[in-house]
């Protein structure tokens, strides 16, 4: 089996792994991007969470003049409707499914696996988590949008998945309008998603990280 190349980090390698988080970076970044955030979470010693940070393949990106860069899918324009290569996004989500399968093979129950993503990675996270055929532990989406809301074929087994959406009110890269729209689209489908807004740009802040920590502790209690 061929998997996406990943960076892995365990919160407390002295004990057995108790859960896994697969965390997808944004456009042009790589798996190193959120390793510092994982460490900032300072999870309690009785937990050993395996953080998995996949690296996206390099693709030519239309909005960047076809420049080759790490990308989960091509973006054709930056309008609010976000024209993208849906097939590439779905293919990336399928690669995430393979990583989830591998965690289950490593002995982690599906209910103890969380899918997270920032920006472009968050769009993939929506598709990956909501179509996975086993009940997952949670979905965390940061400064992103529900790109496949018109095409997704959801798996009802994850209809009750815990979803936390966070967005910056001053985000000039992915407007908060898109984060709010994703929340509404999920609500219309019957998902109970929690939405949080922070006074920040296209980034993360300390208050937000503290909220993520509390949410993770609820998932892994």
Residue pairs with C-beta under 8 A, 6 or more apart in sequence:
1 98
1 102
3 95
3 98
3 99
3 102
4 54
4 55
4 56
4 57
4 95
4 96
4 98
4 99
5 31
5 54
5 55
6 31
6 52
6 53
6 54
6 55
6 99
7 31
7 32
7 35
7 52
7 53
7 55
8 50
8 51
8 52
8 53
9 35
9 38
9 39
9 50
9 51
9 53
10 17
10 48
10 49
10 50
10 51
11 38
11 41
11 43
11 47
11 48
11 49
11 51
12 43
12 45
12 46
12 47
12 48
13 48
14 48
15 45
15 46
15 48
16 48
17 48
17 49
17 50
17 106
17 107
17 108
18 47
18 48
18 49
18 112
18 220
19 47
19 49
19 50
19 108
19 112
19 113
19 114
19 137
19 219
19 220
20 49
20 50
20 51
20 52
20 103
20 108
20 112
20 113
20 114
21 38
21 49
21 50
21 51
21 52
21 113
21 114
21 115
21 116
21 140
21 216
22 52
22 54
22 96
22 99
22 100
22 103
22 113
22 114
22 115
22 116
23 34
23 38
23 51
23 52
23 53
23 116
23 117
23 118
23 121
24 54
24 56
24 72
24 96
24 115
24 116
24 117
24 118
24 120
24 121
24 122
24 124
24 125
25 31
25 33
25 34
25 53
25 54
25 55
25 56
25 70
25 117
25 118
25 121
26 33
26 118
26 119
26 120
26 121
26 122
26 143
27 61
27 69
27 70
27 71
27 72
27 75
27 119
27 120
28 64
28 69
28 70
28 71
29 70
30 55
30 56
30 70
31 53
31 54
31 55
32 53
33 53
33 118
34 51
34 53
34 118
35 51
35 53
37 204
37 209
38 51
40 209
41 209
41 212
41 213
41 216
42 213
43 49
43 213
43 216
43 217
44 217
47 220
49 216
49 220
50 103
50 108
52 99
52 103
54 95
54 96
54 99
55 70
56 70
56 71
56 72
56 92
56 121
57 70
57 71
58 68
58 69
58 70
58 71
59 68
59 69
59 70
59 71
59 73
59 74
59 88
60 66
60 67
60 68
60 74
61 67
61 68
61 69
61 71
61 74
61 75
62 74
62 75
62 76
62 77
63 75
63 76
63 77
63 78
71 120
72 88
72 89
72 92
72 120
72 121
72 123
72 124
73 84
73 85
73 86
73 88
73 89
73 91
73 92
73 120
73 123
73 124
74 84
74 85
74 88
75 82
75 83
75 84
75 85
75 120
76 83
76 84
76 85
77 83
80 175
80 177
80 178
82 145
82 147
82 178
84 123
84 147
86 147
86 148
86 151
89 123
89 124
89 127
89 147
89 148
90 127
90 148
90 151
92 124
92 127
92 128
93 124
93 127
93 128
93 131
94 128
96 115
96 124
96 125
96 128
97 128
97 131
97 132
100 110
100 113
100 115
100 128
100 132
100 134
100 136
103 113
104 110
104 113
104 134
110 132
110 134
110 135
110 136
110 137
111 135
111 136
111 137
112 137
112 220
113 136
113 137
114 136
114 137
114 138
114 139
114 140
114 216
114 219
115 125
115 128
115 129
115 132
115 136
115 138
115 139
115 140
116 122
116 125
116 139
116 140
116 141
116 142
117 123
117 124
117 125
117 126
117 140
117 141
117 142
117 144
118 142
118 143
118 144
118 204
119 142
119 143
119 144
119 173
119 174
119 202
120 144
121 144
122 141
122 142
122 143
122 144
122 145
123 144
123 145
123 146
123 147
123 148
125 139
125 140
125 141
125 144
126 139
126 141
126 144
126 146
126 147
126 148
126 152
126 182
127 147
127 148
127 152
129 136
129 139
129 158
129 161
130 139
130 152
130 154
130 155
130 158
130 161
131 152
131 153
131 154
131 155
132 155
132 157
132 158
133 155
133 157
134 157
135 157
135 158
135 160
135 161
136 158
136 161
137 161
137 162
137 219
137 220
138 161
138 162
138 163
138 164
138 215
138 216
138 219
139 161
139 162
139 163
139 164
140 163
140 164
140 166
140 212
140 215
141 163
141 164
141 165
141 166
141 182
142 166
142 167
142 204
142 208
143 166
143 167
143 168
143 171
143 173
143 174
143 179
143 202
143 203
144 167
144 174
144 178
144 179
144 182
145 174
145 178
145 179
145 181
145 182
146 181
146 182
146 185
146 186
149 182
149 185
154 189
159 190
159 191
160 192
161 191
162 192
162 215
162 218
162 219
163 186
163 191
163 192
163 193
163 194
164 193
164 194
164 196
164 211
164 212
164 215
165 179
165 182
165 183
165 186
165 193
165 194
165 195
165 196
166 179
166 195
166 196
166 197
166 198
166 208
166 211
166 212
167 174
167 176
167 179
167 180
167 195
167 196
167 197
167 198
168 176
168 197
168 198
168 199
168 200
168 201
168 202
168 203
168 205
169 176
169 197
169 198
169 199
169 200
170 199
170 200
170 201
171 179
171 200
171 201
171 202
172 201
172 202
173 201
173 202
174 202
176 197
179 195
179 197
180 195
183 193
183 195
186 193
187 193
194 215
196 208
196 211
198 205
198 207
198 208
200 208
